[in-house]
Amino acid sequence: MVIVKVGMKMRAEWSPAQYLKFEDHRTRPAADLLSRVPGADILSAVDIGCGPGNSTELLTTRFPEAHIVGMDSSGNMIEAARQRLPAAEFETGDIETWDPRTPQQLLFANAVLQWVPNHQRLFPRLMSFVADGGSLAVQMPDNLDEPTHVSMRQAASDARWQERLALADSERAAIETAATYYEILKPHCRRVDIWRTTYFHPLQGLEGIVEWFKSTGLLPYLSRLDRHEKESYLAVYRGLLAEHYAEAPDGTVLLPFPRLFIVATK
Ligand SMILES: C[S@@+](CC[C@H](N)C(=O)[O-])C[C@H]1O[C@@H](n2cnc3c(N)ncnc32)[C@H](O)[C@@H]1O
């Protein structure tokens, strides 16, 4: 795994293959989010944080007439997205500085804005890029207090790597409450639809949980460790997970995964 320096910030390099090991599970919230986006006649949309194009593909299927652009800060993800959808348009960019130049009828952000700080400023800024009648549609994991993530932070406090992992927690900011998003967005919208869903993903043992988060939540930790330390960190992490998640007789572990959804329409 490679660490990429972006200004003062360290960002781990995303792996499309690891991410897509759980493609069905990961794309389901994107489909649920899209099902609540109003309007059949959308002609312009950007999938921000498009990843390997799984969420972009949903947009191209629902709006075949639209000009759809996928954007992402990861070159690996953009490359995978281009291979998946050769007819669609993709670009690299950073949401913190990105500007679509023309107002869009849909900004779709599935499982990405949790990686971008300062939502008090970010959400009104994204809304300013939405055309009248259009929508900003957002889904973010709401799992920082789940044992999966508490255990990541606990494992990071091990003296062997505590100093190097001190900044890992801050790569993903805590999201705001539903009431705060409503307050931020309402002055800019005629309708703000917010809901929260907990999915229960049947995974193959505790190792399934580790594999799931290797491509997302564990990235800020693992990318700061060498190969041997990674194995040691994951051994500590597995031990902590075992205190919270029970394997069924067939080896399955049910992973509860809460997510917050927002569709804000101008
Ligand atoms: C969990 S994936 C989501 C992929 C896809 N949208 C989906 O629905 O499965 C998050 C993506 O956000 C991208 N990302 C993270 N921070 C970003 C930023 N500041 N600007 C643009 N993309 C970013 C990552 O490179 C990664 O591809």
The ligand as a MOL file (V3000), in Angstrom:
LIG
                    3D

  0  0  0     0  0            999 V3000
M  V30 BEGIN CTAB
M  V30 COUNTS 27 29 0 0 0
M  V30 BEGIN ATOM
M  V30 1 C -15.7930 4.3480 -0.4470 0
M  V30 2 S -15.3720 4.8870 -2.0580 0 CHG=1
M  V30 3 C -16.9760 5.1870 -2.7750 0
M  V30 4 C -17.0370 4.7490 -4.2130 0
M  V30 5 C -18.4000 4.8320 -4.8810 0
M  V30 6 N -18.9630 6.1770 -4.8480 0
M  V30 7 C -19.4300 3.8760 -4.2890 0
M  V30 8 O -20.5910 4.2690 -4.2050 0
M  V30 9 O -19.1300 2.7240 -3.9580 0 CHG=-1
M  V30 10 C -14.8160 6.5070 -1.6660 0
M  V30 11 C -14.0990 7.1920 -2.8230 0
M  V30 12 O -13.9470 8.5680 -2.4780 0
M  V30 13 C -12.7180 9.0200 -3.0140 0
M  V30 14 N -12.3240 10.2250 -2.2770 0
M  V30 15 C -11.9530 10.3320 -0.9800 0
M  V30 16 N -11.6730 11.6160 -0.6740 0
M  V30 17 C -11.8790 12.3440 -1.8130 0
M  V30 18 C -11.7620 13.7270 -2.1470 0
M  V30 19 N -11.3650 14.6240 -1.2450 0
M  V30 20 N -12.0520 14.1060 -3.4050 0
M  V30 21 C -12.4550 13.2010 -4.3430 0
M  V30 22 N -12.5910 11.8740 -4.0780 0
M  V30 23 C -12.2980 11.4530 -2.8370 0
M  V30 24 C -11.7760 7.8410 -2.8500 0
M  V30 25 O -10.6830 7.9390 -3.7370 0
M  V30 26 C -12.7150 6.6550 -3.1280 0
M  V30 27 O -12.6480 6.2720 -4.4650 0
M  V30 END ATOM
M  V30 BEGIN BOND
M  V30 1 1 1 2
M  V30 2 1 2 3
M  V30 3 1 2 10
M  V30 4 1 3 4
M  V30 5 1 4 5
M  V30 6 1 5 6
M  V30 7 1 5 7
M  V30 8 2 7 8
M  V30 9 1 7 9
M  V30 10 1 10 11
M  V30 11 1 11 12
M  V30 12 1 11 26
M  V30 13 1 12 13
M  V30 14 1 13 14
M  V30 15 1 13 24
M  V30 16 1 14 15
M  V30 17 1 14 23
M  V30 18 2 15 16
M  V30 19 1 16 17
M  V30 20 1 17 18
M  V30 21 2 17 23
M  V30 22 1 18 19
M  V30 23 2 18 20
M  V30 24 1 20 21
M  V30 25 2 21 22
M  V30 26 1 22 23
M  V30 27 1 24 25
M  V30 28 1 24 26
M  V30 29 1 26 27
M  V30 END BOND
M  V30 END CTAB
M  END
